[in-house]
Amino acid sequence: MKKDQDARLYLASQFVDLRNETWLDEDEVELSIVEFISRMSIESISFYE
């Protein structure tokens, strides 16, 4: 599904830096965008005008 892939890529590009700078535990390594996307689970997507 193209929209799902587009949504995942957009969200990862917006939040991977935040995750790596803010939510990183001491024993964790930074995630790449590909790794971030692989850990995502989207429960719903809503579009509004």
Backbone torsions as a table, in degrees:
resi	resn	phi	psi	omega
1	MET	NA	118.5	-175.2
2	LYS	-63.3	-42.8	-178.5
3	LYS	-63.9	-37.3	177.5
4	ASP	-62.1	-46.6	179.3
5	GLN	-63.4	-42.3	179.0
6	ASP	-63.3	-41.8	179.6
7	ALA	-64.7	-44.1	179.5
8	ARG	-62.6	-44.5	-179.9
9	LEU	-64.0	-43.9	179.2
10	TYR	-61.9	-49.4	-178.5
11	LEU	-62.7	-42.8	179.1
12	ALA	-62.6	-42.6	-179.9
13	SER	-65.9	-27.6	179.1
14	GLN	-82.4	-31.9	-168.4
15	PHE	-116.0	-10.9	-177.6
16	VAL	-63.3	-39.6	178.8
17	ASP	-66.5	-41.7	177.7
18	LEU	-60.0	-45.6	179.1
19	ARG	-60.5	-46.3	-176.7
20	ASN	-69.9	-29.0	-178.2
21	GLU	-91.2	-28.2	-170.9
22	THR	-114.4	-41.9	-171.0
23	TRP	-100.2	10.7	-175.8
24	LEU	-82.1	122.7	174.2
25	ASP	-75.8	162.1	-175.6
26	GLU	-58.0	-36.2	-176.1
27	ASP	-93.7	7.2	-178.8
28	GLU	-99.3	152.4	174.4
29	VAL	-100.7	159.0	178.0
30	GLU	-65.7	148.9	178.3
31	LEU	-98.6	143.6	169.8
32	SER	-80.8	169.6	177.8
33	ILE	-60.7	-40.5	179.8
34	VAL	-62.6	-43.8	178.6
35	GLU	-66.2	-40.3	178.7
36	PHE	-60.2	-47.3	179.3
37	ILE	-61.2	-40.5	-178.2
38	SER	-65.5	-22.0	179.6
39	ARG	-93.8	-5.6	-177.9
40	MET	-77.8	147.2	168.3
41	SER	-135.5	119.6	-178.0
42	ILE	-98.0	121.4	-179.6
43	GLU	-89.7	-32.2	176.7
44	SER	-161.4	157.1	175.5
45	ILE	-131.7	128.5	179.7
46	SER	-120.5	138.5	177.9
47	PHE	-120.1	135.2	179.4
48	TYR	-125.6	151.5	177.1
49	GLU	-71.9	NA	NA
